[in-house]
């Protein structure tokens, strides 16, 4: 019995669309709410002062700032220039010095082994060519160095958000879900040369005055959700809103009208 092979995605075209999506709204508003994930990752990695650290798909710089606060020599990269500008403002406000560079996670402009460590908090997982992005992170870290990741899991809140979004605006055929980075099986495939991969399941708690407030913030500032709602007609928007509110209601642990919602993620330390 013959099977039809999965189509090969046009990674470059997908990347252009993704870049436009992440530049929509203001991801820094959402990003600053999850600062804790980057701080915990740097503690788990035991980053040392003086290390050369690369932050890949840094967004507005959560992991960059966390490493710089620990005395590391940080290079913060992203393919959305406006997000790097927000990172520069945050660094200046804290009196921290680091380099900022526009860079594609799938084609990093750095030499082999240039860094002691590479970090990414819910960033590189969204690169369309997962194999290329993982290989680039591995390449630029020196032998004996470390890669630290925080990635949403398929079963967690954010993973479920993207499943619901996909019902209304399906992802390109053949593209692996970003949340696969939040599984140990996929990490072993992406980093076959690693000496070790240590993964710990954790929860980040999204907090908001109400579920409705959370949705309005994400619709306004979280690029992928903003673009999804913009692509739907009124009926589609209403249906997606109902789906998301149902998801929130099923996971919200607050019973006072506010929202306290655990979102599962995988914290990963990879030794090269």
C-alpha atoms as an extended CHARMM CRD file, in Angstrom:
* protein
*
       272  EXT
         1         1  UNK       CA              0.0000000000        0.0000000000        0.0000000000  PROA      1               0.0000000000
         2         2  UNK       CA              1.5390000000        3.2940000000       -1.0830000000  PROA      2               0.0000000000
         3         3  UNK       CA              1.3830000000        6.4610000000        0.9750000000  PROA      3               0.0000000000
         4         4  UNK       CA              1.5860000000       10.0570000000       -0.1300000000  PROA      4               0.0000000000
         5         5  UNK       CA              4.6240000000       11.7570000000        1.3930000000  PROA      5               0.0000000000
         6         6  UNK       CA              4.0660000000       14.8820000000        3.4670000000  PROA      6               0.0000000000
         7         7  UNK       CA              4.6880000000       18.0470000000        1.4590000000  PROA      7               0.0000000000
         8         8  UNK       CA              7.9010000000       19.9290000000        2.1730000000  PROA      8               0.0000000000
         9         9  UNK       CA              6.9820000000       23.2820000000        3.6890000000  PROA      9               0.0000000000
        10        10  UNK       CA              8.2850000000       26.4880000000        2.1070000000  PROA      10              0.0000000000
        11        11  UNK       CA             10.2170000000       27.5360000000        5.2090000000  PROA      11              0.0000000000
        12        12  UNK       CA             11.2490000000       30.9060000000        3.8020000000  PROA      12              0.0000000000
        13        13  UNK       CA              7.6910000000       31.9180000000        2.9370000000  PROA      13              0.0000000000
        14        14  UNK       CA              6.4610000000       30.7240000000        6.3340000000  PROA      14              0.0000000000
        15        15  UNK       CA              9.2040000000       32.6950000000        8.0490000000  PROA      15              0.0000000000
        16        16  UNK       CA              8.1890000000       35.9030000000        6.2840000000  PROA      16              0.0000000000
        17        17  UNK       CA              4.6100000000       35.4630000000        7.4900000000  PROA      17              0.0000000000
        18        18  UNK       CA              5.7350000000       34.5900000000       11.0030000000  PROA      18              0.0000000000
        19        19  UNK       CA              8.0050000000       37.6130000000       11.1630000000  PROA      19              0.0000000000
        20        20  UNK       CA              5.0780000000       39.8420000000       10.2290000000  PROA      20              0.0000000000
        21        21  UNK       CA              2.9010000000       38.1890000000       12.8710000000  PROA      21              0.0000000000
        22        22  UNK       CA              5.4220000000       38.6300000000       15.6830000000  PROA      22              0.0000000000
        23        23  UNK       CA              5.9120000000       42.2570000000       14.6730000000  PROA      23              0.0000000000
        24        24  UNK       CA              2.1550000000       42.8320000000       15.0550000000  PROA      24              0.0000000000
        25        25  UNK       CA              0.8080000000       44.1440000000       18.3290000000  PROA      25              0.0000000000
        26        26  UNK       CA              3.5110000000       44.4180000000       20.9700000000  PROA      26              0.0000000000
        27        27  UNK       CA              4.9250000000       41.0970000000       22.1510000000  PROA      27              0.0000000000
        28        28  UNK       CA              6.9670000000       42.9420000000       24.7920000000  PROA      28              0.0000000000
        29        29  UNK       CA              3.7340000000       43.4320000000       26.7640000000  PROA      29              0.0000000000
        30        30  UNK       CA              3.2050000000       39.6740000000       26.8940000000  PROA      30              0.0000000000
        31        31  UNK       CA              6.9120000000       38.8830000000       27.1900000000  PROA      31              0.0000000000
        32        32  UNK       CA              7.4970000000       40.9540000000       30.3030000000  PROA      32              0.0000000000
        33        33  UNK       CA              4.7520000000       38.9730000000       32.0490000000  PROA      33              0.0000000000
        34        34  UNK       CA              6.8300000000       35.7670000000       31.7810000000  PROA      34              0.0000000000
        35        35  UNK       CA             10.1590000000       37.1220000000       33.0560000000  PROA      35              0.0000000000
        36        36  UNK       CA             10.2270000000       34.4550000000       35.7730000000  PROA      36              0.0000000000
        37        37  UNK       CA             10.7680000000       31.6680000000       33.2310000000  PROA      37              0.0000000000
        38        38  UNK       CA             14.0660000000       33.1960000000       32.0710000000  PROA      38              0.0000000000
        39        39  UNK       CA             15.2810000000       33.8590000000       35.6040000000  PROA      39              0.0000000000
        40        40  UNK       CA             14.5830000000       30.2700000000       36.6480000000  PROA      40              0.0000000000
        41        41  UNK       CA             16.2700000000       28.9230000000       33.5110000000  PROA      41              0.0000000000
        42        42  UNK       CA             19.4850000000       30.8340000000       34.2270000000  PROA      42              0.0000000000
        43        43  UNK       CA             19.4620000000       29.5190000000       37.7960000000  PROA      43              0.0000000000
        44        44  UNK       CA             18.9540000000       25.9370000000       36.6260000000  PROA      44              0.0000000000
        45        45  UNK       CA             21.7810000000       26.3330000000       34.0880000000  PROA      45              0.0000000000
        46        46  UNK       CA             24.0320000000       27.8150000000       36.7750000000  PROA      46              0.0000000000
        47        47  UNK       CA             25.3340000000       30.4260000000       34.3350000000  PROA      47              0.0000000000
        48        48  UNK       CA             28.6180000000       31.9760000000       35.4370000000  PROA      48              0.0000000000
        49        49  UNK       CA             29.8550000000       35.5450000000       35.3050000000  PROA      49              0.0000000000
        50        50  UNK       CA             32.0500000000       36.1090000000       32.2750000000  PROA      50              0.0000000000
        51        51  UNK       CA             30.3470000000       33.4940000000       30.1190000000  PROA      51              0.0000000000
        52        52  UNK       CA             29.6730000000       34.4440000000       26.5080000000  PROA      52              0.0000000000
        53        53  UNK       CA             25.9290000000       33.8920000000       26.1690000000  PROA      53              0.0000000000
        54        54  UNK       CA             23.7350000000       34.0030000000       23.0560000000  PROA      54              0.0000000000
        55        55  UNK       CA             19.9820000000       34.5570000000       23.3780000000  PROA      55              0.0000000000
        56        56  UNK       CA             18.2310000000       33.1510000000       20.2960000000  PROA      56              0.0000000000
        57        57  UNK       CA             14.7980000000       34.4820000000       19.2980000000  PROA      57              0.0000000000
        58        58  UNK       CA             15.1630000000       36.7610000000       22.2850000000  PROA      58              0.0000000000
        59        59  UNK       CA             12.0320000000       38.8380000000       21.7720000000  PROA      59              0.0000000000
        60        60  UNK       CA             12.2600000000       41.8200000000       24.0930000000  PROA      60              0.0000000000
        61        61  UNK       CA             15.1230000000       40.2200000000       25.9930000000  PROA      61              0.0000000000
        62        62  UNK       CA             13.9460000000       38.2820000000       29.0350000000  PROA      62              0.0000000000
        63        63  UNK       CA             16.7240000000       35.6700000000       28.9130000000  PROA      63              0.0000000000
        64        64  UNK       CA             19.2650000000       38.2520000000       27.7020000000  PROA      64              0.0000000000
        65        65  UNK       CA             18.6020000000       40.4210000000       30.7330000000  PROA      65              0.0000000000
        66        66  UNK       CA             18.5950000000       37.4630000000       33.1290000000  PROA      66              0.0000000000
        67        67  UNK       CA             22.0420000000       36.4000000000       31.9100000000  PROA      67              0.0000000000
        68        68  UNK       CA             23.3820000000       39.9710000000       31.9330000000  PROA      68              0.0000000000
        69        69  UNK       CA             22.2300000000       40.3900000000       35.5370000000  PROA      69              0.0000000000
        70        70  UNK       CA             24.4960000000       37.4400000000       36.3530000000  PROA      70              0.0000000000
        71        71  UNK       CA             27.5420000000       39.0880000000       34.7930000000  PROA      71              0.0000000000
        72        72  UNK       CA             27.4880000000       37.2900000000       31.4440000000  PROA      72              0.0000000000
        73        73  UNK       CA             28.6510000000       38.8000000000       28.1470000000  PROA      73              0.0000000000
        74        74  UNK       CA             25.3600000000       38.6640000000       26.2690000000  PROA      74              0.0000000000
        75        75  UNK       CA             24.4290000000       38.8570000000       22.5930000000  PROA      75              0.0000000000
        76        76  UNK       CA             20.6660000000       39.2350000000       22.1500000000  PROA      76              0.0000000000
        77        77  UNK       CA             19.2370000000       38.2250000000       18.7560000000  PROA      77              0.0000000000
        78        78  UNK       CA             15.8520000000       38.1910000000       17.0600000000  PROA      78              0.0000000000
        79        79  UNK       CA             14.5030000000       38.6170000000       13.5220000000  PROA      79              0.0000000000
        80        80  UNK       CA             12.0800000000       41.3630000000       14.5950000000  PROA      80              0.0000000000
        81        81  UNK       CA             14.0880000000       44.6040000000       14.9820000000  PROA      81              0.0000000000
        82        82  UNK       CA             11.3690000000       46.3760000000       16.9810000000  PROA      82              0.0000000000
        83        83  UNK       CA             11.5760000000       43.7370000000       19.7050000000  PROA      83              0.0000000000
        84        84  UNK       CA             15.3240000000       44.1890000000       19.9840000000  PROA      84              0.0000000000
        85        85  UNK       CA             14.7330000000       47.9120000000       20.4090000000  PROA      85              0.0000000000
        86        86  UNK       CA             12.5300000000       47.1550000000       23.3870000000  PROA      86              0.0000000000
        87        87  UNK       CA             15.3100000000       44.9870000000       24.7720000000  PROA      87              0.0000000000
        88        88  UNK       CA             17.7460000000       47.8730000000       24.4090000000  PROA      88              0.0000000000
        89        89  UNK       CA             15.4300000000       50.1490000000       26.3960000000  PROA      89              0.0000000000
        90        90  UNK       CA             15.0890000000       47.5750000000       29.1650000000  PROA      90              0.0000000000
        91        91  UNK       CA             18.8520000000       47.0390000000       29.3450000000  PROA      91              0.0000000000
        92        92  UNK       CA             19.5030000000       50.7740000000       29.4780000000  PROA      92              0.0000000000
        93        93  UNK       CA             16.9600000000       51.1850000000       32.2800000000  PROA      93              0.0000000000
        94        94  UNK       CA             18.8950000000       48.6510000000       34.3510000000  PROA      94              0.0000000000
        95        95  UNK       CA             22.3170000000       49.9310000000       33.3780000000  PROA      95              0.0000000000
        96        96  UNK       CA             23.2040000000       46.6390000000       31.6860000000  PROA      96              0.0000000000
        97        97  UNK       CA             25.5300000000       46.3850000000       28.6850000000  PROA      97              0.0000000000
        98        98  UNK       CA             24.9740000000       43.7990000000       25.9520000000  PROA      98              0.0000000000
        99        99  UNK       CA             25.0680000000       43.4330000000       22.1930000000  PROA      99              0.0000000000
       100       100  UNK       CA             21.9030000000       43.3520000000       20.0780000000  PROA      100             0.0000000000
       101       101  UNK       CA             21.8430000000       41.8870000000       16.5890000000  PROA      101             0.0000000000
       102       102  UNK       CA             19.1210000000       41.0800000000       14.0800000000  PROA      102             0.0000000000
       103       103  UNK       CA             19.5700000000       37.3860000000       13.2600000000  PROA      103             0.0000000000
       104       104  UNK       CA             17.6800000000       34.4180000000       11.8530000000  PROA      104             0.0000000000
       105       105  UNK       CA             17.5850000000       31.5020000000       14.3170000000  PROA      105             0.0000000000
       106       106  UNK       CA             17.9750000000       29.0860000000       11.4050000000  PROA      106             0.0000000000
       107       107  UNK       CA             21.1230000000       30.7990000000       10.0770000000  PROA      107             0.0000000000
       108       108  UNK       CA             23.0110000000       32.4050000000       12.9480000000  PROA      108             0.0000000000
       109       109  UNK       CA             25.8280000000       34.7860000000       11.9010000000  PROA      109             0.0000000000
       110       110  UNK       CA             28.3420000000       33.4750000000       14.4240000000  PROA      110             0.0000000000
       111       111  UNK       CA             31.3600000000       31.1830000000       14.3790000000  PROA      111             0.0000000000
       112       112  UNK       CA             31.3760000000       27.5810000000       15.5330000000  PROA      112             0.0000000000
       113       113  UNK       CA             31.8390000000       27.3610000000       19.3000000000  PROA      113             0.0000000000
       114       114  UNK       CA             31.7340000000       31.1320000000       19.7770000000  PROA      114             0.0000000000
       115       115  UNK       CA             29.5980000000       30.9920000000       22.9380000000  PROA      115             0.0000000000
       116       116  UNK       CA             29.7490000000       29.2520000000       26.2920000000  PROA      116             0.0000000000
       117       117  UNK       CA             25.9750000000       28.9790000000       26.3590000000  PROA      117             0.0000000000
       118       118  UNK       CA             22.9150000000       29.6140000000       24.2080000000  PROA      118             0.0000000000
       119       119  UNK       CA             19.4710000000       30.3800000000       25.6090000000  PROA      119             0.0000000000
       120       120  UNK       CA             15.9360000000       30.6530000000       24.3110000000  PROA      120             0.0000000000
       121       121  UNK       CA             12.7540000000       31.0930000000       26.3250000000  PROA      121             0.0000000000
       122       122  UNK       CA              9.6650000000       30.2190000000       24.2680000000  PROA      122             0.0000000000
       123       123  UNK       CA             11.3870000000       31.7030000000       21.2330000000  PROA      123             0.0000000000
       124       124  UNK       CA             13.3870000000       29.3350000000       19.0330000000  PROA      124             0.0000000000
       125       125  UNK       CA             10.5780000000       26.7870000000       19.3200000000  PROA      125             0.0000000000
       126       126  UNK       CA              8.6020000000       28.8920000000       16.8180000000  PROA      126             0.0000000000
       127       127  UNK       CA             11.2390000000       28.6910000000       14.0650000000  PROA      127             0.0000000000
       128       128  UNK       CA              9.5900000000       26.8600000000       11.1470000000  PROA      128             0.0000000000
       129       129  UNK       CA             12.6310000000       24.6850000000       10.3250000000  PROA      129             0.0000000000
       130       130  UNK       CA             13.1310000000       23.0640000000       13.7100000000  PROA      130             0.0000000000
       131       131  UNK       CA             16.0650000000       20.9210000000       12.6380000000  PROA      131             0.0000000000
       132       132  UNK       CA             18.0100000000       23.8850000000       11.2570000000  PROA      132             0.0000000000
       133       133  UNK       CA             17.3500000000       26.0560000000       14.3140000000  PROA      133             0.0000000000
       134       134  UNK       CA             18.4590000000       23.3530000000       16.7470000000  PROA      134             0.0000000000
       135       135  UNK       CA             21.5730000000       22.6200000000       14.6960000000  PROA      135             0.0000000000
       136       136  UNK       CA             22.5180000000       26.3040000000       14.6760000000  PROA      136             0.0000000000
       137       137  UNK       CA             22.1690000000       26.6430000000       18.4500000000  PROA      137             0.0000000000
       138       138  UNK       CA             24.2790000000       23.5270000000       18.9240000000  PROA      138             0.0000000000
       139       139  UNK       CA             26.9100000000       24.7070000000       16.4270000000  PROA      139             0.0000000000
       140       140  UNK       CA             27.6280000000       28.0900000000       18.0170000000  PROA      140             0.0000000000
       141       141  UNK       CA             28.1630000000       26.6550000000       21.5090000000  PROA      141             0.0000000000
       142       142  UNK       CA             31.6490000000       25.4360000000       22.4050000000  PROA      142             0.0000000000
       143       143  UNK       CA             32.2960000000       21.7890000000       23.2960000000  PROA      143             0.0000000000
       144       144  UNK       CA             31.4320000000       21.4320000000       26.9640000000  PROA      144             0.0000000000
       145       145  UNK       CA             29.0220000000       24.3760000000       26.7690000000  PROA      145             0.0000000000
       146       146  UNK       CA             25.3110000000       24.4070000000       27.5130000000  PROA      146             0.0000000000
       147       147  UNK       CA             22.0220000000       25.1500000000       25.7930000000  PROA      147             0.0000000000
       148       148  UNK       CA             19.0980000000       26.2590000000       27.9450000000  PROA      148             0.0000000000
       149       149  UNK       CA             15.5060000000       26.2450000000       26.7240000000  PROA      149             0.0000000000
       150       150  UNK       CA             12.0420000000       26.9030000000       28.0700000000  PROA      150             0.0000000000
       151       151  UNK       CA              9.3790000000       25.5090000000       25.7300000000  PROA      151             0.0000000000
       152       152  UNK       CA              5.6060000000       25.2570000000       26.0090000000  PROA      152             0.0000000000
       153       153  UNK       CA              4.3470000000       21.6560000000       25.9720000000  PROA      153             0.0000000000
       154       154  UNK       CA              1.6200000000       20.2850000000       23.6760000000  PROA      154             0.0000000000
       155       155  UNK       CA             -0.6700000000       19.5140000000       26.6190000000  PROA      155             0.0000000000
       156       156  UNK       CA             -0.2100000000       22.8490000000       28.4030000000  PROA      156             0.0000000000
       157       157  UNK       CA             -2.2920000000       26.0020000000       28.1300000000  PROA      157             0.0000000000
       158       158  UNK       CA             -0.2950000000       27.6960000000       25.3610000000  PROA      158             0.0000000000
       159       159  UNK       CA              0.0000000000       24.4440000000       23.4220000000  PROA      159             0.0000000000
       160       160  UNK       CA             -3.7970000000       24.1350000000       23.6080000000  PROA      160             0.0000000000
       161       161  UNK       CA             -4.2340000000       27.7420000000       22.4820000000  PROA      161             0.0000000000
       162       162  UNK       CA             -2.3460000000       27.0010000000       19.2770000000  PROA      162             0.0000000000
       163       163  UNK       CA             -4.3990000000       23.8490000000       18.6880000000  PROA      163             0.0000000000
       164       164  UNK       CA             -7.5610000000       25.9350000000       18.8780000000  PROA      164             0.0000000000
       165       165  UNK       CA             -6.1230000000       28.6390000000       16.6330000000  PROA      165             0.0000000000
       166       166  UNK       CA             -5.2370000000       25.9090000000       14.1450000000  PROA      166             0.0000000000
       167       167  UNK       CA             -8.8970000000       24.9280000000       13.8610000000  PROA      167             0.0000000000
       168       168  UNK       CA             -9.6740000000       28.3480000000       12.3710000000  PROA      168             0.0000000000
       169       169  UNK       CA             -6.4150000000       29.1820000000       10.5620000000  PROA      169             0.0000000000
       170       170  UNK       CA             -4.6810000000       25.8560000000        9.8360000000  PROA      170             0.0000000000
       171       171  UNK       CA             -0.8660000000       25.8290000000        9.8980000000  PROA      171             0.0000000000
       172       172  UNK       CA              1.0330000000       25.1390000000        6.6490000000  PROA      172             0.0000000000
       173       173  UNK       CA              0.9680000000       21.5080000000        5.5810000000  PROA      173             0.0000000000
       174       174  UNK       CA              3.9420000000       19.4810000000        6.7680000000  PROA      174             0.0000000000
       175       175  UNK       CA              5.0010000000       21.9530000000        9.4580000000  PROA      175             0.0000000000
       176       176  UNK       CA              5.8080000000       20.4710000000       12.8680000000  PROA      176             0.0000000000
       177       177  UNK       CA              3.9240000000       22.0810000000       15.7700000000  PROA      177             0.0000000000
       178       178  UNK       CA              6.1840000000       24.4000000000       17.8270000000  PROA      178             0.0000000000
       179       179  UNK       CA              5.0770000000       22.6380000000       21.0080000000  PROA      179             0.0000000000
       180       180  UNK       CA              6.9940000000       19.5100000000       19.9670000000  PROA      180             0.0000000000
       181       181  UNK       CA             10.0290000000       21.3210000000       21.4140000000  PROA      181             0.0000000000
       182       182  UNK       CA              8.2860000000       20.7620000000       24.7330000000  PROA      182             0.0000000000
       183       183  UNK       CA              8.6810000000       16.9680000000       24.4730000000  PROA      183             0.0000000000
       184       184  UNK       CA             11.7620000000       14.9520000000       25.3930000000  PROA      184             0.0000000000
       185       185  UNK       CA             11.3450000000       12.6860000000       22.3690000000  PROA      185             0.0000000000
       186       186  UNK       CA             11.5830000000       15.6010000000       19.9440000000  PROA      186             0.0000000000
       187       187  UNK       CA             14.5270000000       17.1350000000       21.8010000000  PROA      187             0.0000000000
       188       188  UNK       CA             16.4770000000       13.9040000000       21.3800000000  PROA      188             0.0000000000
       189       189  UNK       CA             15.7960000000       14.0850000000       17.6410000000  PROA      189             0.0000000000
       190       190  UNK       CA             16.8040000000       17.7430000000       17.4320000000  PROA      190             0.0000000000
       191       191  UNK       CA             20.0210000000       17.4110000000       19.4590000000  PROA      191             0.0000000000
       192       192  UNK       CA             21.4480000000       13.9840000000       18.5770000000  PROA      192             0.0000000000
       193       193  UNK       CA             25.0100000000       15.0340000000       19.4420000000  PROA      193             0.0000000000
       194       194  UNK       CA             24.2250000000       16.1690000000       22.9880000000  PROA      194             0.0000000000
       195       195  UNK       CA             26.1470000000       14.6260000000       25.8790000000  PROA      195             0.0000000000
       196       196  UNK       CA             23.0240000000       14.9370000000       28.0160000000  PROA      196             0.0000000000
       197       197  UNK       CA             19.5420000000       16.4310000000       27.9440000000  PROA      197             0.0000000000
       198       198  UNK       CA             17.9030000000       17.2290000000       31.2730000000  PROA      198             0.0000000000
       199       199  UNK       CA             14.2540000000       18.2380000000       31.1000000000  PROA      199             0.0000000000
       200       200  UNK       CA             11.9670000000       19.2750000000       33.9370000000  PROA      200             0.0000000000
       201       201  UNK       CA              8.2420000000       19.9140000000       33.6380000000  PROA      201             0.0000000000
       202       202  UNK       CA              7.2000000000       23.1880000000       35.2480000000  PROA      202             0.0000000000
       203       203  UNK       CA              4.2040000000       25.4990000000       35.3070000000  PROA      203             0.0000000000
       204       204  UNK       CA              4.0880000000       29.2210000000       34.7170000000  PROA      204             0.0000000000
       205       205  UNK       CA              0.9470000000       30.8740000000       36.0480000000  PROA      205             0.0000000000
       206       206  UNK       CA             -0.7050000000       33.4680000000       33.8390000000  PROA      206             0.0000000000
       207       207  UNK       CA             -2.5140000000       36.0080000000       36.0180000000  PROA      207             0.0000000000
       208       208  UNK       CA             -5.1300000000       38.5420000000       34.9820000000  PROA      208             0.0000000000
       209       209  UNK       CA             -7.9720000000       40.5520000000       36.5630000000  PROA      209             0.0000000000
       210       210  UNK       CA            -10.3840000000       38.3500000000       34.6090000000  PROA      210             0.0000000000
       211       211  UNK       CA            -10.4050000000       35.7940000000       31.7800000000  PROA      211             0.0000000000
       212       212  UNK       CA            -11.9260000000       38.4410000000       29.5180000000  PROA      212             0.0000000000
       213       213  UNK       CA             -9.1010000000       40.8650000000       30.3130000000  PROA      213             0.0000000000
       214       214  UNK       CA             -6.5140000000       38.2060000000       29.5200000000  PROA      214             0.0000000000
       215       215  UNK       CA             -8.0900000000       37.5770000000       26.1160000000  PROA      215             0.0000000000
       216       216  UNK       CA             -8.2650000000       41.2760000000       25.2520000000  PROA      216             0.0000000000
       217       217  UNK       CA             -4.5620000000       41.7120000000       26.1110000000  PROA      217             0.0000000000
       218       218  UNK       CA             -3.5390000000       38.7010000000       24.0200000000  PROA      218             0.0000000000
       219       219  UNK       CA             -5.7420000000       39.7870000000       21.0940000000  PROA      219             0.0000000000
       220       220  UNK       CA             -4.1320000000       43.2120000000       21.1480000000  PROA      220             0.0000000000
       221       221  UNK       CA             -0.4910000000       42.3500000000       21.8060000000  PROA      221             0.0000000000
       222       222  UNK       CA              0.2580000000       38.6790000000       21.0460000000  PROA      222             0.0000000000
       223       223  UNK       CA              1.0410000000       38.6810000000       17.3330000000  PROA      223             0.0000000000
       224       224  UNK       CA             -0.1530000000       35.1880000000       16.3300000000  PROA      224             0.0000000000
       225       225  UNK       CA             -3.4780000000       35.6540000000       18.1140000000  PROA      225             0.0000000000
       226       226  UNK       CA             -3.8640000000       39.1900000000       16.8090000000  PROA      226             0.0000000000
       227       227  UNK       CA             -3.3600000000       38.0120000000       13.2240000000  PROA      227             0.0000000000
       228       228  UNK       CA             -5.6890000000       35.0520000000       13.6690000000  PROA      228             0.0000000000
       229       229  UNK       CA             -8.5850000000       37.2000000000       14.8330000000  PROA      229             0.0000000000
       230       230  UNK       CA             -7.8850000000       39.6810000000       12.0360000000  PROA      230             0.0000000000
       231       231  UNK       CA             -8.1660000000       36.8650000000        9.4740000000  PROA      231             0.0000000000
       232       232  UNK       CA            -11.6090000000       35.7390000000       10.6700000000  PROA      232             0.0000000000
       233       233  UNK       CA            -15.0520000000       37.1410000000        9.9870000000  PROA      233             0.0000000000
       234       234  UNK       CA            -17.3650000000       38.0620000000       12.8540000000  PROA      234             0.0000000000
       235       235  UNK       CA            -18.7440000000       34.5410000000       13.1790000000  PROA      235             0.0000000000
       236       236  UNK       CA            -15.2720000000       33.0300000000       13.2310000000  PROA      236             0.0000000000
       237       237  UNK       CA            -14.0980000000       35.5290000000       15.8310000000  PROA      237             0.0000000000
       238       238  UNK       CA            -17.0720000000       34.7270000000       18.0380000000  PROA      238             0.0000000000
       239       239  UNK       CA            -16.4610000000       30.9820000000       17.7150000000  PROA      239             0.0000000000
       240       240  UNK       CA            -12.7490000000       31.2930000000       18.5210000000  PROA      240             0.0000000000
       241       241  UNK       CA            -13.5350000000       33.5330000000       21.4870000000  PROA      241             0.0000000000
       242       242  UNK       CA            -15.9460000000       30.9150000000       22.8150000000  PROA      242             0.0000000000
       243       243  UNK       CA            -13.3580000000       28.1640000000       22.3570000000  PROA      243             0.0000000000
       244       244  UNK       CA            -10.6670000000       30.1320000000       24.1890000000  PROA      244             0.0000000000
       245       245  UNK       CA            -12.9810000000       31.1120000000       27.0300000000  PROA      245             0.0000000000
       246       246  UNK       CA            -13.9950000000       27.4590000000       27.4230000000  PROA      246             0.0000000000
       247       247  UNK       CA            -10.3060000000       26.4950000000       27.6020000000  PROA      247             0.0000000000
       248       248  UNK       CA             -9.6000000000       29.1670000000       30.2170000000  PROA      248             0.0000000000
       249       249  UNK       CA            -12.6120000000       28.1190000000       32.2940000000  PROA      249             0.0000000000
       250       250  UNK       CA            -11.4140000000       24.5080000000       32.3060000000  PROA      250             0.0000000000
       251       251  UNK       CA             -7.9500000000       25.4350000000       33.6130000000  PROA      251             0.0000000000
       252       252  UNK       CA             -8.4890000000       28.5330000000       35.7550000000  PROA      252             0.0000000000
       253       253  UNK       CA             -7.7230000000       27.7540000000       39.4120000000  PROA      253             0.0000000000
       254       254  UNK       CA             -9.0370000000       31.0860000000       40.7180000000  PROA      254             0.0000000000
       255       255  UNK       CA            -12.5820000000       31.2670000000       42.0110000000  PROA      255             0.0000000000
       256       256  UNK       CA            -12.8600000000       34.9940000000       42.7150000000  PROA      256             0.0000000000
       257       257  UNK       CA            -13.4560000000       36.2720000000       39.1980000000  PROA      257             0.0000000000
       258       258  UNK       CA             -9.7560000000       36.6880000000       38.4500000000  PROA      258             0.0000000000
       259       259  UNK       CA             -7.6110000000       34.3850000000       36.3470000000  PROA      259             0.0000000000
       260       260  UNK       CA             -4.7640000000       32.2730000000       37.7240000000  PROA      260             0.0000000000
       261       261  UNK       CA             -3.9560000000       29.7590000000       35.0430000000  PROA      261             0.0000000000
       262       262  UNK       CA             -1.0860000000       27.2420000000       35.1110000000  PROA      262             0.0000000000
       263       263  UNK       CA              0.6400000000       26.7830000000       31.7670000000  PROA      263             0.0000000000
       264       264  UNK       CA              2.8840000000       23.7580000000       31.4940000000  PROA      264             0.0000000000
       265       265  UNK       CA              6.3260000000       24.1140000000       29.9710000000  PROA      265             0.0000000000
       266       266  UNK       CA              9.5330000000       22.1170000000       29.7590000000  PROA      266             0.0000000000
       267       267  UNK       CA             12.7490000000       23.5930000000       31.1770000000  PROA      267             0.0000000000
       268       268  UNK       CA             15.6940000000       22.0330000000       29.3600000000  PROA      268             0.0000000000
       269       269  UNK       CA             19.4590000000       22.0360000000       29.8700000000  PROA      269             0.0000000000
       270       270  UNK       CA             21.5030000000       20.4280000000       27.0990000000  PROA      270             0.0000000000
       271       271  UNK       CA             25.2000000000       19.6860000000       27.5430000000  PROA      271             0.0000000000
       272       272  UNK       CA             27.3400000000       19.6780000000       24.4070000000  PROA      272             0.0000000000
